[in-house]
Amino acid sequence: MFSDPIHNDALDWGRLTQQLDQDGCAVIRSFLSPETCDEISALYDRPEPFRSKVMMARHGFGRGEYKYFKYPLPDPVARLRSALYPRLVPIANRWYECMDLPTRFPESHEAFLQRCHAAGQERPTPLLLQYGPQDYNCLHQDLYGEHVFPLQVAILLSEPNEDFTGGEFVLTEQRPRMQSRPQVIGLKKGDALIFAVNQRPVKGVRGYYRVTMRHGVSRLHSGKRHTLGIIFHDAL
């Protein structure tokens, strides 16, 4: 199981970085094989990989449900988390420098997790989400504590218009003194979306300013939709 290699070196990180700087998000097409997507989706019905289950309607988050993985993470989740972090950390540090934020992130994900755990953020945050007809996810940010890595990844595990209809991934950005700008991201099964967790820098005529990002999922019309969420900081 879970034999997909993570082709970090084959990815065009220059293009991905340019897209992240421009839009606050970037898509990696066919990042996981359909077989691996199905294997990860099948974990949802098993209790042992997870630490908790959240019903969105109970908390005003929308409709649908998701489960947080527990440590040790399943192999593909752990490999994705540790392999993607080093590629994203130069972007994260540059963004924080542009936004005049003092935090800098270590090169290895293990070192960053040690920082989180020292602050009491010890619970793993990677999660598997499940949506059915009429389910949706309200616009939100995945923060979880003082230490926040500014980028995260969502991987669509189901095929639009075959496994489900509706359920588009939505991003919004709030620029100072302007109305929010929405983006609807078209994803296929196995596509990965890298996007800003909270804030990102945008260059204006007087230098950089901060844009606040939120994300969610529009209402499903039919079927079932699974998504793997890779968040790099842990939770209190």
C-alpha positions in Angstrom: 0.0 0.0 0.0 0.9 3.6 -0.4 3.7 3.1 -2.8 3.4 6.5 -4.6 6.8 8.2 -4.8 6.9 11.9 -3.9 8.4 13.5 -7.0 9.6 16.7 -5.3 12.6 17.0 -7.6 10.4 16.6 -10.8 8.1 19.4 -9.8 8.5 22.9 -11.3 9.0 24.7 -8.0 9.9 27.9 -9.7 6.5 28.0 -11.4 4.7 26.9 -8.2 6.5 29.7 -6.2 5.5 32.3 -8.8 1.9 31.1 -8.6 1.9 31.2 -4.8 3.3 34.8 -4.8 0.8 35.9 -7.4 -2.4 34.2 -6.1 -1.7 32.7 -2.7 -2.2 29.2 -4.1 -0.8 26.8 -6.6 -2.0 23.5 -8.1 0.1 20.4 -8.5 -1.7 18.2 -11.1 -1.8 14.4 -10.6 0.3 14.6 -7.5 -1.1 11.2 -6.2 -2.2 8.3 -8.3 -5.9 7.3 -8.3 -5.0 4.1 -6.5 -3.3 5.9 -3.7 -6.2 8.3 -3.5 -8.6 5.3 -3.1 -6.4 3.8 -0.4 -6.3 6.9 1.6 -10.0 7.5 1.3 -10.7 4.0 2.5 -9.0 4.9 5.8 -12.0 7.0 6.7 -14.1 4.0 7.8 -11.4 2.6 10.0 -11.1 3.9 13.6 -7.5 3.1 14.4 -5.7 5.8 12.3 -7.6 8.7 14.0 -7.5 10.6 17.2 -10.9 12.5 16.9 -13.9 13.1 14.6 -15.6 16.4 14.1 -19.2 16.9 12.9 -19.1 20.4 11.3 -22.7 21.3 12.0 -22.3 20.9 15.8 -19.7 23.7 15.7 -21.1 26.0 13.1 -18.4 25.0 10.6 -20.8 24.0 7.9 -22.0 20.5 7.1 -20.0 17.3 6.7 -17.3 15.7 8.9 -13.6 15.2 9.2 -11.2 13.1 11.3 -7.8 14.1 12.6 -5.0 11.5 12.3 -3.1 10.4 15.3 0.6 9.8 15.8 2.2 7.8 14.3 0.7 9.2 11.1 -0.1 6.7 8.3 3.0 6.3 6.0 1.8 8.4 3.0 0.6 11.3 5.3 3.9 11.3 7.2 6.0 11.2 4.0 4.0 14.0 2.3 4.3 16.2 5.4 8.1 15.7 5.7 8.8 15.9 2.0 6.8 19.0 1.2 7.9 21.1 4.2 11.5 21.7 3.1 10.3 22.9 -0.3 7.8 25.3 1.2 10.0 26.7 4.0 12.0 29.1 1.8 8.7 30.6 0.6 7.4 30.8 4.2 10.5 32.6 5.4 10.5 35.0 2.5 6.9 35.8 3.1 7.4 36.5 6.7 10.4 38.8 5.9 8.2 40.7 3.4 5.5 41.1 6.0 8.0 42.3 8.7 7.2 39.3 10.9 10.0 38.2 13.2 9.5 34.4 13.0 11.7 32.3 10.8 11.1 28.6 10.2 13.7 25.8 10.6 14.8 23.9 7.5 13.5 20.5 8.7 9.9 19.7 9.7 11.1 17.7 12.7 12.7 20.8 14.1 9.6 22.9 13.5 7.5 20.2 15.3 9.8 20.4 18.2 9.1 24.1 18.4 5.3 23.4 18.3 5.5 20.7 21.0 7.6 22.8 23.3 4.8 25.3 23.2 2.2 22.7 24.0 1.0 22.1 20.4 1.4 18.4 20.5 -1.7 17.0 18.6 -1.3 16.2 14.9 -3.3 18.2 12.5 -3.4 16.3 9.2 -7.0 15.3 8.5 -9.3 13.4 6.2 -12.5 15.2 5.3 -15.7 13.6 4.0 -18.6 15.5 2.4 -22.0 14.1 1.2 -25.0 15.8 -0.5 -25.7 19.3 0.8 -22.5 19.3 2.8 -20.2 22.3 2.7 -17.3 23.9 4.6 -17.5 27.5 5.8 -14.6 29.9 5.1 -12.0 29.5 7.8 -8.3 29.4 8.7 -6.5 26.4 10.2 -4.5 28.1 13.0 -4.5 25.8 16.1 -2.1 27.8 18.3 0.7 30.3 18.5 3.0 28.6 16.0 1.5 28.6 12.5 3.2 27.5 9.3 1.9 29.9 6.7 1.3 27.3 3.9 -0.7 24.1 3.8 -1.8 21.5 1.2 -5.1 19.9 0.3 -5.3 16.8 -2.0 -8.6 15.9 -3.6 -9.1 12.1 -3.4 -12.4 11.9 -5.3 -13.2 12.6 -9.0 -15.5 15.5 -9.7 -18.6 14.7 -11.8 -18.0 11.0 -11.2 -17.8 10.6 -7.4 -19.6 13.9 -6.7 -20.9 17.1 -8.1 -20.6 20.6 -6.7 -18.1 20.9 -3.8 -15.6 23.3 -5.4 -12.6 24.5 -3.3 -13.0 28.2 -2.6 -10.3 30.7 -1.5 -10.9 34.3 -0.5 -8.5 37.1 0.2 -9.2 40.4 2.0 -7.0 43.3 1.0 -6.9 46.4 3.1 -9.8 48.8 2.4 -11.1 46.5 -0.4 -13.8 43.9 -0.7 -12.9 40.2 -0.5 -11.8 38.6 -3.8 -12.9 34.9 -4.3 -11.2 32.2 -6.2 -12.8 28.9 -7.2 -10.1 26.3 -7.7 -10.8 23.5 -10.2 -9.2 20.2 -9.0 -9.3 16.7 -10.3 -8.7 13.5 -8.4 -5.1 13.3 -7.2 -4.4 17.1 -7.6 -2.8 18.9 -4.7 -3.4 22.5 -3.8 -0.8 24.5 -1.9 -2.3 27.6 -0.3 -1.8 30.3 2.3 -3.1 29.5 5.8 -3.6 33.0 7.1 -1.8 35.9 5.6 0.5 36.4 2.6 2.4 39.5 1.3 1.3 41.4 -1.7 3.6 44.1 -3.2 2.0 47.5 -3.6 3.4 50.9 -4.6 4.7 51.5 -1.1 6.1 48.1 -0.5 4.5 44.9 0.8 1.2 44.7 2.7 -0.6 41.8 4.2 -3.6 40.0 2.7 -5.8 37.7 4.8 -6.8 34.4 3.3 -9.6 32.0 4.1 -10.7 28.8 2.5 -13.7 26.5 2.3 -15.8 24.2 0.1 -19.0 25.0 -1.7 -22.1 22.9 -1.3 -22.1 19.4 -2.7 -25.0 18.5 -5.0 -24.5 14.7 -5.0 -22.1 11.9 -4.2 -19.3 11.8 -1.7 -16.1 13.8 -1.6 -12.9 13.0 0.3 -10.0 15.3 0.8 -6.6 14.9 2.6 -5.4 18.0 4.4 -1.7 18.4 5.2 -1.2 21.0 7.9 2.4 21.5 9.0 1.9 22.9 12.5 0.4 20.8 15.4 -2.4 21.8 17.7 -2.9 22.6 21.3 
